[in-house]
Amino acid sequence: MSDPILDVRNLKVEFDTANGVIKAVDGISFQVQRGRTLGIVGESGSGKSVTSLAVMGLVPTPPGRITQGEILFSDQAANSTVDLRQVAQKQMQAYRGEQISMIFQEPMSSLNPVYTCGFQLIEAIQQHNPVSKTEATKLVIEALQEVKLLQSDEELAELVAQEQQLSDRNAIARAVQQRKKAILNRYPHQLSGGQLQRVMIAMAIACNPALLIADEPTTALDVTVQSRILDLLRDLRDRRSMSMIFITHDLGTIAEIADDVAVMYRGKIVEYGPVHQMFANPKHPYTKGLLACRPRPEQRLRKLPTVADYMQVQDEPNGEVKIFARHFDADAASALTAEVTAAETASRLEQITGESPLVTVQNLQVGYPVKGVFGQTTRMFKAVDDVSFDVYRGETFGLVGESGCGKTTLGRALLRLVEATAGNIFFEGRNIRQLPKGEMRKLRREMQVIFQDPFSSLDPRMSIGQAIAEPLKIHKVIRSRRNLNERVAYLLERVDIDPGCVNRFPHEFSGGQRQRICIARALALNPKFIICDESVSALDVSVQAQVLNLLKELQAEFGLTYVFISHDLGVVKFMSDRIMVMNQGKLEELGPADEIYNNPQQDYTKQLISAIPAGTLERIQELQTARGAMVS
């Protein structure tokens, strides 16, 4: 194997906190080979993003600092190897963007909202290249075409000729230039998440870097958009012979992009090797747990395995961590892989749908006015367009589709958090669209929601005990302080949060713990109906498995009915009895979960299924074979 483009040796990064020094990265070593992708995978807090910041020289100081190690980078321009830790700040600025570029997780926070995308792209190029604005603009256009945010000149010419019915070459050329100018003049808020990520990739590759670091670049995207971004990154890597570090918490995504994998846990690399070896024969219990806890649409497990099923962690007095693999006897092993049979699924569906529905939706529409230049309403945008369905008692009704398809708007309309413009919503036979405010307020005890982002769902000024007690006070369900405290303690225990933490605040908990607190709050009033709106999308796959298992346990215990909203068909299929697919505000397909996955009728549903990262050894071999054929 050739000399690596990046060789990190015994790297340590520490942060000063109110609770003492935290070892975010604790003596890790790895290499990135030329033209290959190293995947760094681990949960939040494992140190993977801090590792990338250390390579870029972006560790915030204070409170952070690199205390040990070498970051050896092969400088192609100087034909020498440099230790980036020893490079002066001014010289490091030259390396950043020119030879090493980075794509961050959230493109909206990476781009300045007050400047156009074109201005920011041109600025990035001129920062590293002494070129005119005209030449920089040309390079920006080429980068946008390379990331397929803009068609090639030939495709643009053909497109504008058809759209504007032009035949004169000069007129077509002018129209092409106007189309290019239009994309450059857009502001970040005028682009979708996938388009914004393409802008960030275009910015990252504009100076033809030797190493690209992608930090969770697809985590916030729909599976279809994620699939297209992964295809794009693979294509750019292979055409440019570019090296890449791809950071994620999902081993399924790693299988789609990486050649080698480093698995991180609590600041250390616990397993390191070729991606096919990692999937074929994982050695470390943490790796085994990460691989097992991903919902696989082709299976219907009774419960998802978790990382805790595979390993036990022991904190030593000296600050070291010892990890022990859990021993599986025959019963424990079979419990982790127990599948629900087709007969059980059919029997449950027959039992659920044999009774009257809890919720009936008839021809529902939700529209938003589109304003003209002078503030007048020019038309109505139909976010939900003539949708009808039933939700049965005790059912989990999956609602799936890409961002913008109307699924969240529909969920909020069911609770009258947004008002429908037409149609009916019946809850236990009562049309909630016709209920006065007082009656609707009483009914809200029966209907609750768990939102996507638990941190923004909780008031940072309220302790978690106050947050859970608040709905009980508002609806005057419990008046005695003692009974109120007992109810809050019970709810916390039920979602596996220590009741002794009742006076702590949301920022003192992890993302998974905060989501459990939101679930406890939703259960406070003993509701019959809960809408889970992307309630696990922001969580690590290991934490996601715990929360999904908890939701299933609570459903069985309390007889809950869920509408489970997600863009991830794998997660939806694990949770749901039936699935409804939405596209552009309309009902695309509706049926039993297994039937929707195994025998989709609509092309849109087929696209959603095909975009799910397989995360299998067979998929890795398929990609490597295709890549080998292309290179040869």
C-alpha positions as CSV (number, residue, x, y, z in Angstrom):
1,M,0.0,0.0,0.0
2,S,1.3,3.5,-0.9
3,D,2.2,6.2,1.7
4,P,-0.9,7.5,3.4
5,I,-2.1,11.0,2.7
6,L,-3.0,11.4,6.4
7,D,-1.3,9.6,9.3
8,V,-2.6,10.4,12.8
9,R,-0.5,9.0,15.6
10,N,-1.5,8.8,19.3
11,L,-3.8,11.8,19.2
12,K,-5.2,13.2,22.4
13,V,-7.7,16.1,22.8
14,E,-9.0,17.4,26.1
15,F,-11.6,19.9,27.2
16,D,-11.9,21.8,30.4
17,T,-15.4,21.6,31.9
18,A,-17.1,22.6,35.1
19,N,-16.8,18.9,36.1
20,G,-13.1,18.6,35.3
21,V,-11.1,17.6,32.3
22,I,-12.8,15.5,29.6
23,K,-10.7,13.3,27.4
24,A,-12.6,13.7,24.1
25,V,-10.0,11.9,22.1
26,D,-7.8,9.5,24.0
27,G,-4.7,8.3,22.2
28,I,-6.1,7.3,18.7
29,S,-4.1,6.4,15.6
30,F,-5.3,5.8,12.1
31,Q,-4.3,6.4,8.4
32,V,-6.2,7.6,5.3
33,Q,-4.9,6.1,2.1
34,R,-4.8,8.0,-1.2
35,G,-8.0,7.7,-3.1
36,R,-9.8,5.8,-0.3
37,T,-12.4,6.6,2.2
38,L,-12.0,6.1,6.0
39,G,-15.3,5.8,7.8
40,I,-15.3,6.9,11.4
41,V,-18.3,5.6,13.2
42,G,-19.6,6.0,16.8
43,E,-22.3,7.5,18.9
44,S,-22.6,11.1,19.9
45,G,-19.8,12.0,22.4
46,S,-17.5,9.3,21.0
47,G,-15.0,11.9,19.8
48,K,-15.4,11.4,16.1
49,S,-16.2,15.1,15.2
50,V,-13.5,16.3,17.6
51,T,-11.0,14.1,15.7
52,S,-12.0,15.9,12.4
53,L,-11.7,19.3,14.1
54,A,-8.2,18.4,15.3
55,V,-7.1,17.5,11.8
56,M,-8.5,20.8,10.5
57,G,-6.8,22.8,13.3
58,L,-10.3,24.0,14.5
59,V,-10.4,22.6,18.1
60,P,-11.8,25.6,20.1
61,T,-9.0,26.8,22.4
62,P,-10.0,27.4,25.2
63,P,-11.6,25.2,26.5
64,G,-10.1,22.5,24.2
65,R,-6.5,21.6,23.4
66,I,-4.5,18.9,21.7
67,T,-2.2,17.5,24.4
68,Q,-0.4,14.8,22.5
69,G,0.1,13.2,19.1
70,E,1.1,13.8,15.5
71,I,-1.1,14.7,12.5
72,L,1.1,14.0,9.5
73,F,-0.2,15.3,6.2
74,S,1.3,14.6,2.8
75,D,1.7,18.1,1.2
76,Q,1.4,17.4,-2.5
77,A,2.4,21.0,-3.5
78,A,5.6,20.8,-1.5
79,N,6.2,17.1,-2.1
80,S,6.8,16.6,1.7
81,T,5.1,15.5,4.8
82,V,4.2,18.0,7.5
83,D,2.9,17.7,11.0
84,L,-0.2,19.9,11.1
85,R,0.2,20.4,14.8
86,Q,3.5,22.2,14.2
87,V,2.2,24.4,11.3
88,A,1.7,28.2,12.0
89,Q,-1.8,29.5,12.0
90,K,-1.4,31.5,8.8
91,Q,0.0,28.5,7.0
92,M,-2.8,26.3,8.4
93,Q,-5.3,28.6,6.8
94,A,-3.7,27.9,3.5
95,Y,-4.0,24.1,4.0
96,R,-7.7,24.5,5.0
97,G,-9.9,24.7,1.9
98,E,-7.0,24.3,-0.5
99,Q,-5.7,20.9,0.3
100,I,-8.0,19.8,3.1
101,S,-11.7,20.6,3.0
102,M,-14.6,19.9,5.3
103,I,-18.4,19.4,4.9
104,F,-20.3,20.0,8.1
105,Q,-23.5,18.3,9.3
106,E,-25.9,21.2,9.1
107,P,-25.4,23.2,5.9
108,M,-27.9,25.9,7.0
109,S,-25.7,26.9,9.9
110,S,-22.5,26.7,7.8
111,L,-23.7,29.2,5.2
112,N,-24.3,32.9,6.0
113,P,-28.0,33.6,5.5
114,V,-27.5,37.3,4.5
115,Y,-25.3,36.5,1.4
116,T,-26.2,34.6,-1.7
117,C,-24.8,31.1,-2.3
118,G,-22.9,32.4,-5.3
119,F,-21.2,35.2,-3.3
120,Q,-20.1,32.7,-0.7
121,L,-18.8,30.2,-3.3
122,I,-16.8,32.9,-5.1
123,E,-15.4,34.2,-1.8
124,A,-14.2,30.7,-0.9
125,I,-12.4,30.3,-4.2
126,Q,-10.8,33.7,-4.1
127,Q,-9.6,33.1,-0.6
128,H,-7.2,30.4,-1.9
129,N,-6.7,31.4,-5.6
130,P,-5.5,34.8,-7.0
131,V,-8.2,34.8,-9.7
132,S,-10.6,37.5,-10.9
133,K,-14.3,37.4,-10.0
134,T,-15.1,36.4,-13.6
135,E,-12.7,33.4,-13.4
136,A,-14.0,32.5,-9.9
137,T,-17.6,32.6,-11.1
138,K,-16.6,30.3,-14.0
139,L,-15.1,27.9,-11.4
140,V,-18.2,28.1,-9.2
141,I,-20.4,27.2,-12.2
142,E,-18.2,24.2,-13.0
143,A,-18.4,23.0,-9.3
144,L,-22.2,23.4,-9.2
145,Q,-22.4,21.4,-12.4
146,E,-20.1,18.7,-11.0
147,V,-22.3,18.3,-7.9
148,K,-25.3,18.2,-10.2
149,L,-27.0,21.2,-8.7
150,L,-26.9,22.8,-12.2
151,Q,-27.1,21.0,-15.5
152,S,-24.2,20.9,-18.0
153,D,-24.2,23.7,-20.6
154,E,-25.5,21.3,-23.3
155,E,-28.4,20.1,-21.0
156,L,-29.2,23.7,-20.0
157,A,-29.3,24.8,-23.6
158,E,-31.7,22.0,-24.5
159,L,-33.8,22.7,-21.4
160,V,-34.3,26.4,-22.0
161,A,-34.9,25.9,-25.7
162,Q,-37.8,23.6,-24.9
163,E,-39.2,25.6,-22.0
164,Q,-39.0,29.0,-23.8
165,Q,-39.5,27.7,-27.3
166,L,-36.2,29.3,-28.5
167,S,-34.4,28.4,-31.7
168,D,-31.9,31.3,-32.1
169,R,-28.5,30.3,-30.7
170,N,-27.8,33.7,-29.2
171,A,-31.1,33.8,-27.5
172,I,-30.5,30.3,-26.1
173,A,-27.0,31.3,-24.9
174,R,-28.5,34.4,-23.1
175,A,-31.2,32.2,-21.5
176,V,-28.5,29.7,-20.3
177,Q,-26.5,32.6,-18.7
178,Q,-29.7,33.8,-17.0
179,R,-30.3,30.3,-15.6
180,K,-26.8,30.2,-14.2
181,K,-27.1,33.6,-12.7
182,A,-30.4,32.7,-11.0
183,I,-28.8,29.8,-9.1
184,L,-25.9,32.0,-8.0
185,N,-28.3,34.7,-6.7
186,R,-30.3,32.3,-4.5
187,Y,-30.0,32.7,-0.7
188,P,-29.6,29.6,1.5
189,H,-33.2,29.7,2.7
190,Q,-34.4,29.4,-0.9
191,L,-32.8,25.9,-1.3
192,S,-33.8,22.5,0.1
193,G,-31.6,20.5,2.5
194,G,-30.2,18.4,-0.2
195,Q,-29.5,21.4,-2.5
196,L,-27.8,23.2,0.4
197,Q,-25.6,20.1,1.0
198,R,-24.6,20.2,-2.6
199,V,-23.6,23.8,-2.3
200,M,-21.4,22.8,0.7
201,I,-19.8,20.0,-1.4
202,A,-19.3,22.4,-4.3
203,M,-17.6,24.8,-1.9
204,A,-15.4,22.0,-0.5
205,I,-14.2,20.7,-3.8
206,A,-13.8,24.1,-5.6
207,C,-10.1,24.2,-4.9
208,N,-9.6,20.5,-5.7
209,P,-8.5,19.3,-2.2
210,A,-6.5,16.1,-1.7
211,L,-8.5,15.2,1.4
212,L,-12.2,15.8,2.0
213,I,-13.7,15.4,5.5
214,A,-17.5,14.9,5.6
215,D,-18.9,15.2,9.1
216,E,-22.4,13.6,9.2
217,P,-23.2,15.1,5.8
218,T,-26.4,13.0,5.3
219,T,-27.8,12.6,8.8
220,A,-30.4,15.3,8.5
221,L,-31.5,14.3,5.0
222,D,-34.3,12.1,3.7
223,V,-33.2,8.6,2.6
224,T,-33.6,9.4,-1.1
225,V,-31.6,12.6,-0.9
226,Q,-29.0,10.8,1.3
227,S,-28.7,8.1,-1.4
228,R,-28.1,10.8,-4.1
229,I,-25.5,12.6,-1.9
230,L,-23.6,9.3,-1.2
231,D,-23.6,8.5,-5.0
232,L,-22.2,12.0,-5.6
233,L,-19.5,11.7,-3.0
234,R,-18.4,8.3,-4.3
235,D,-18.3,9.6,-7.9
236,L,-16.3,12.7,-6.9
237,R,-13.8,10.6,-4.9
238,D,-13.2,8.2,-7.8
239,R,-13.1,10.7,-10.6
240,R,-10.7,13.1,-8.7
241,S,-8.7,10.3,-6.9
242,M,-9.6,12.2,-3.7
243,S,-9.2,10.8,-0.2
244,M,-12.0,11.1,2.2
245,I,-12.9,10.8,5.9
246,F,-16.6,10.1,6.3
247,I,-18.0,10.5,9.8
248,T,-21.4,9.1,10.9
249,H,-23.2,7.2,13.6
250,D,-24.8,4.7,11.2
251,L,-22.9,1.7,10.0
252,G,-25.5,1.2,7.2
253,T,-24.3,4.5,5.7
254,I,-20.6,3.5,6.3
255,A,-21.2,0.4,4.1
256,E,-22.3,2.6,1.2
257,I,-19.2,4.8,1.2
258,A,-16.2,3.5,3.2
259,D,-13.1,1.4,2.3
260,D,-11.8,1.3,5.9
261,V,-13.6,1.8,9.2
262,A,-12.5,3.1,12.6
263,V,-15.1,2.5,15.3
264,M,-14.9,5.0,18.2
265,Y,-16.2,4.7,21.7
266,R,-15.5,7.2,24.5
267,G,-12.6,8.8,22.7
268,K,-10.9,5.5,21.7
269,I,-10.8,3.5,18.6
270,V,-12.1,0.1,19.6
271,E,-12.0,-1.6,16.2
272,Y,-10.2,-0.6,13.0
273,G,-9.9,-2.4,9.6
274,P,-11.3,-2.9,6.1
275,V,-15.1,-2.3,5.8
276,H,-15.8,-5.8,4.4
277,Q,-13.9,-7.4,7.3
278,M,-15.8,-5.3,9.8
279,F,-19.2,-6.4,8.5
280,A,-18.2,-10.0,7.9
281,N,-16.5,-10.6,11.2
282,P,-16.8,-7.8,13.8
283,K,-14.6,-8.4,16.8
284,H,-15.5,-5.8,19.4
285,P,-18.9,-6.1,21.3
286,Y,-19.6,-2.4,20.6
287,T,-19.3,-2.9,16.9
288,K,-21.5,-6.0,17.1
289,G,-24.1,-3.9,19.0
290,L,-24.0,-1.1,16.4
291,L,-24.5,-3.5,13.6
292,A,-27.4,-5.3,15.3
293,C,-29.4,-2.3,16.5
294,R,-30.3,-1.0,13.0
295,P,-33.9,-1.7,12.0
296,R,-33.8,-3.9,8.9
297,P,-36.9,-3.6,6.7
298,E,-36.6,-7.2,5.5
299,Q,-37.0,-8.4,9.1
300,R,-39.8,-7.9,11.6
301,L,-38.1,-8.4,15.0
302,R,-40.1,-8.5,18.3
303,K,-37.6,-5.9,19.7
304,L,-34.4,-4.3,18.4
305,P,-31.1,-5.4,20.0
306,T,-29.2,-2.6,21.7
307,V,-25.5,-2.0,22.3
308,A,-26.2,-2.7,26.0
309,D,-27.2,-6.3,25.0
310,Y,-23.7,-6.9,23.7
311,M,-21.4,-5.2,26.2
312,Q,-21.1,-4.1,29.8
313,V,-19.1,-1.0,30.7
314,Q,-17.2,-0.5,33.9
315,D,-15.6,2.8,34.9
316,E,-12.4,2.4,36.8
317,P,-11.3,4.8,39.6
318,N,-8.3,6.0,37.5
319,G,-10.7,7.2,34.8
320,E,-10.1,4.2,32.5
321,V,-13.0,2.3,31.0
322,K,-13.2,-1.5,30.9
323,I,-15.6,-3.2,28.4
324,F,-16.8,-6.7,28.8
325,A,-18.6,-8.7,26.2
326,R,-22.0,-10.1,27.5
327,H,-22.3,-13.8,27.5
328,F,-25.3,-15.1,25.5
329,D,-26.9,-18.4,26.5
330,A,-29.3,-20.0,24.0
331,D,-32.4,-18.2,25.3
332,A,-30.8,-14.8,25.3
333,A,-29.4,-15.3,21.8
334,S,-32.7,-16.4,20.4
335,A,-34.5,-13.5,22.2
336,L,-32.3,-11.0,20.3
337,T,-33.2,-12.4,16.9
338,A,-36.8,-13.5,17.5
339,E,-39.0,-12.5,14.5
340,V,-42.7,-11.9,14.4
341,T,-44.3,-14.5,12.1
342,A,-46.4,-13.7,9.1
343,A,-49.4,-15.5,10.8
344,E,-49.0,-13.3,14.0
345,T,-48.9,-10.2,11.9
346,A,-52.0,-11.1,10.0
347,S,-53.8,-12.1,13.2
348,R,-53.0,-8.8,14.9
349,L,-54.1,-6.8,11.8
350,E,-57.4,-8.7,11.6
351,Q,-58.0,-8.1,15.3
352,I,-57.2,-4.4,15.2
353,T,-59.1,-3.5,12.0
354,G,-62.1,-5.6,13.1
355,E,-63.2,-2.9,15.5
356,S,-64.4,0.7,14.9
357,P,-61.5,3.1,14.2
358,L,-60.3,5.6,16.9
359,V,-59.6,8.3,14.2
360,T,-61.2,8.7,10.9
361,V,-60.0,11.3,8.4
362,Q,-62.1,12.3,5.4
363,N,-61.0,14.3,2.4
364,L,-58.6,16.4,4.5
365,Q,-57.0,19.5,3.0
366,V,-54.5,21.9,4.6
367,G,-53.6,25.0,2.6
368,Y,-51.3,27.9,3.0
369,P,-51.7,31.2,1.2
370,V,-48.9,32.1,-1.3
371,K,-48.4,35.9,-1.3
372,G,-47.6,38.0,-4.3
373,V,-45.3,41.0,-4.6
374,F,-47.7,43.4,-2.9
375,G,-48.8,41.0,-0.2
376,Q,-52.0,39.8,-1.9
377,T,-52.8,36.1,-1.9
378,T,-52.2,34.8,-5.4
379,R,-52.9,31.1,-4.8
380,M,-53.2,28.4,-2.1
381,F,-50.4,25.9,-1.6
382,K,-52.0,22.5,-0.6
383,A,-49.7,20.9,1.9
384,V,-52.3,18.2,2.4
385,D,-54.5,17.5,-0.5
386,D,-57.7,15.4,-0.2
387,V,-56.4,12.7,2.2
388,S,-58.6,10.0,3.8
389,F,-57.7,7.1,6.1
390,D,-58.6,5.4,9.4
391,V,-56.5,4.7,12.5
392,Y,-57.6,1.8,14.7
393,R,-57.3,1.4,18.5
394,G,-54.0,0.0,19.6
395,E,-52.5,0.4,16.1
396,T,-49.3,2.0,15.0
397,F,-50.1,3.8,11.8
398,G,-46.9,4.6,9.9
399,L,-46.7,7.8,7.9
400,V,-43.7,8.0,5.6
401,G,-42.5,10.3,2.8
402,E,-39.8,12.8,2.0
403,S,-39.5,16.3,3.6
404,G,-42.2,18.5,2.2
405,C,-44.6,15.7,1.4
406,G,-47.1,17.0,4.0
407,K,-46.7,14.3,6.7
408,T,-45.9,16.6,9.6
409,T,-48.6,19.1,8.5
410,L,-51.1,16.2,8.5
411,G,-50.0,15.1,12.0
412,R,-50.5,18.6,13.4
413,A,-53.8,19.0,11.6
414,L,-55.1,15.8,13.4
415,L,-54.5,17.6,16.7
416,R,-55.7,21.0,15.4
417,L,-52.3,22.5,16.0
418,V,-52.8,23.7,12.4
419,E,-56.3,24.2,11.1
420,A,-57.5,22.2,8.1
421,T,-59.1,24.1,5.2
422,A,-61.5,21.3,4.2
423,G,-62.5,17.8,5.2
424,N,-63.4,16.1,8.5
425,I,-61.4,14.6,11.4
426,F,-63.4,12.2,13.7
427,F,-61.9,11.2,17.1
428,E,-64.1,8.5,18.8
429,G,-67.0,9.6,16.5
430,R,-66.7,13.3,17.3
431,N,-65.8,15.7,14.5
432,I,-63.0,17.7,16.2
433,R,-63.0,20.4,13.5
434,Q,-66.5,21.4,14.8
435,L,-65.6,21.4,18.5
436,P,-65.5,24.8,20.4
437,K,-62.2,25.7,22.1
438,G,-63.4,24.6,25.6
439,E,-64.3,21.1,24.3
440,M,-61.2,20.8,22.3
441,R,-59.1,21.7,25.3
442,K,-60.7,18.8,27.3
443,L,-60.1,16.5,24.3
444,R,-56.4,17.3,24.3
445,R,-56.0,15.1,27.4
446,E,-56.6,12.2,25.0
447,M,-54.3,13.3,22.3
448,Q,-50.6,14.0,22.6
449,V,-47.5,14.6,20.4
450,I,-43.8,13.7,20.7
451,F,-41.7,16.1,18.5
452,Q,-38.5,15.5,16.6
453,D,-36.1,17.7,18.6
454,P,-36.5,17.0,22.3
455,F,-34.2,19.9,23.3
456,S,-36.5,22.5,21.7
457,S,-39.5,20.7,23.0
458,L,-38.5,21.3,26.6
459,D,-38.3,24.7,28.3
460,P,-34.7,25.1,29.3
461,R,-35.8,27.1,32.4
462,M,-38.0,24.3,33.8
463,S,-36.6,21.2,35.6
464,I,-37.7,17.9,34.0
465,G,-40.0,17.4,37.0
466,Q,-41.8,20.7,36.3
467,A,-42.0,19.9,32.6
468,I,-43.7,16.5,33.2
469,A,-46.0,17.9,36.0
470,E,-47.1,20.9,33.8
471,P,-49.8,19.1,31.8
472,L,-51.2,17.6,35.0
473,K,-51.5,21.1,36.5
474,I,-53.0,22.7,33.4
475,H,-55.7,20.0,33.2
476,K,-56.1,19.9,37.0
477,V,-55.8,16.1,37.0
478,I,-53.9,16.0,40.3
479,R,-54.1,18.7,42.9
480,S,-52.1,17.2,45.8
481,R,-48.4,18.0,45.7
482,R,-47.5,14.6,47.1
483,N,-49.6,12.7,44.5
484,L,-48.2,14.9,41.8
485,N,-44.6,14.1,42.8
486,E,-45.5,10.4,42.9
487,R,-46.9,10.5,39.4
488,V,-43.8,12.3,38.0
489,A,-41.5,9.8,39.7
490,Y,-43.5,6.9,38.3
491,L,-43.4,8.3,34.8
492,L,-39.7,8.9,35.0
493,E,-39.1,5.3,36.2
494,R,-41.3,4.0,33.4
495,V,-39.1,5.6,30.8
496,D,-35.8,4.5,32.6
497,I,-34.9,7.9,34.0
498,D,-33.7,8.0,37.6
499,P,-36.5,9.9,39.6
500,G,-33.6,11.4,41.7
501,C,-32.9,13.6,38.6
502,V,-36.3,15.3,38.9
503,N,-34.7,18.7,39.7
504,R,-32.2,18.6,36.9
505,F,-32.6,20.7,33.7
506,P,-32.8,19.5,30.1
507,H,-29.3,20.5,29.2
508,E,-28.0,18.1,31.8
509,F,-29.2,15.1,29.8
510,S,-28.2,13.4,26.6
511,G,-30.4,13.5,23.5
512,G,-31.9,10.0,24.1
513,Q,-32.6,10.9,27.7
514,R,-34.3,14.1,26.7
515,Q,-36.5,12.2,24.3
516,R,-37.5,9.8,27.1
517,I,-38.4,12.8,29.2
518,C,-40.7,14.0,26.4
519,I,-42.3,10.6,26.2
520,A,-42.9,10.7,29.9
521,R,-44.6,14.1,29.6
522,A,-46.7,12.8,26.7
523,L,-47.9,9.9,28.9
524,A,-48.7,12.1,31.9
525,L,-52.4,12.5,31.1
526,N,-53.0,8.8,30.1
527,P,-53.7,9.7,26.5
528,K,-55.3,7.2,24.0
529,F,-53.6,8.7,20.9
530,I,-50.0,9.9,20.4
531,I,-48.4,11.3,17.3
532,C,-44.7,10.6,17.1
533,D,-43.3,13.2,14.7
534,E,-39.8,12.1,13.6
535,S,-39.3,11.3,17.3
536,V,-36.1,9.2,16.7
537,S,-34.6,10.9,13.6
538,A,-32.1,13.0,15.6
539,L,-30.9,10.1,17.7
540,D,-27.9,7.7,17.4
541,V,-28.9,4.3,16.0
542,S,-28.1,2.7,19.4
543,V,-30.3,5.2,21.3
544,Q,-32.9,5.0,18.6
545,A,-33.2,1.3,19.2
546,Q,-33.8,1.9,22.9
547,V,-36.5,4.5,22.3
548,L,-38.3,2.4,19.7
549,N,-38.4,-0.6,22.0
550,L,-39.7,1.7,24.8
551,L,-42.5,3.0,22.6
552,K,-43.5,-0.6,21.8
553,E,-43.5,-1.6,25.4
554,L,-45.6,1.4,26.4
555,Q,-48.1,0.7,23.7
556,A,-48.6,-2.8,25.0
557,E,-48.9,-1.7,28.6
558,F,-51.2,1.3,28.1
559,G,-53.1,0.3,24.9
560,L,-51.7,3.4,23.1
561,T,-52.5,4.2,19.5
562,Y,-49.6,5.8,17.5
563,V,-49.3,7.8,14.3
564,F,-45.6,7.3,13.7
565,I,-44.2,9.8,11.2
566,S,-40.7,9.3,9.7
567,H,-38.8,9.6,6.4
568,D,-37.0,6.3,7.3
569,L,-39.0,3.4,6.0
570,G,-36.9,0.9,7.9
571,V,-37.8,2.5,11.2
572,V,-41.5,2.9,10.2
573,K,-41.7,-0.8,9.2
574,F,-40.4,-2.0,12.5
575,M,-42.9,0.1,14.4
576,S,-46.0,0.0,12.2
577,D,-49.0,-2.3,11.6
578,R,-50.0,-0.3,8.4
579,I,-48.1,2.3,6.4
580,M,-49.3,5.3,4.4
581,V,-46.9,6.8,1.9
582,M,-47.3,10.5,1.1
583,N,-46.0,12.4,-1.8
584,Q,-46.6,16.1,-2.5
585,G,-49.5,16.3,-0.1
586,K,-51.3,13.3,-1.5
587,L,-51.8,9.7,-0.4
588,E,-49.6,7.7,-2.6
589,E,-50.0,4.2,-1.1
590,L,-51.7,2.6,1.9
591,G,-51.6,-0.9,3.2
592,P,-50.1,-3.5,5.7
593,A,-46.5,-2.7,6.5
594,D,-45.1,-6.0,5.2
595,E,-47.1,-5.6,2.0
596,I,-45.9,-2.1,1.4
597,Y,-42.3,-3.1,1.8
598,N,-42.4,-6.5,0.0
599,N,-44.8,-5.6,-2.8
600,P,-44.9,-1.8,-3.4
601,Q,-47.3,-0.7,-6.1
602,Q,-46.2,2.8,-6.8
603,D,-42.9,3.9,-8.3
604,Y,-42.4,6.5,-5.5
605,T,-42.7,3.8,-2.8
606,K,-40.2,1.7,-4.7
607,Q,-37.7,4.7,-4.8
608,L,-38.1,5.1,-1.0
609,I,-37.3,1.4,-0.4
610,S,-34.4,1.3,-2.8
611,A,-32.8,4.3,-1.1
612,I,-32.6,2.6,2.3
613,P,-28.9,1.9,3.1
614,A,-28.7,-1.9,3.0
615,G,-25.7,-2.1,5.4
616,T,-24.9,-5.6,4.3
617,L,-21.7,-7.5,3.3
618,E,-23.4,-8.2,-0.1
619,R,-23.9,-4.5,-0.7
620,I,-20.2,-3.7,0.2
621,Q,-19.0,-6.4,-2.2
622,E,-21.3,-5.1,-4.9
623,L,-20.0,-1.5,-4.6
624,Q,-16.3,-2.6,-4.5
625,T,-16.8,-4.8,-7.6
626,A,-18.4,-1.9,-9.5
627,R,-15.6,0.4,-8.3
628,G,-12.9,-2.0,-9.3
629,A,-14.5,-2.4,-12.8
630,M,-14.6,1.4,-13.2
631,V,-11.0,1.9,-12.1
632,S,-9.7,-0.8,-14.4
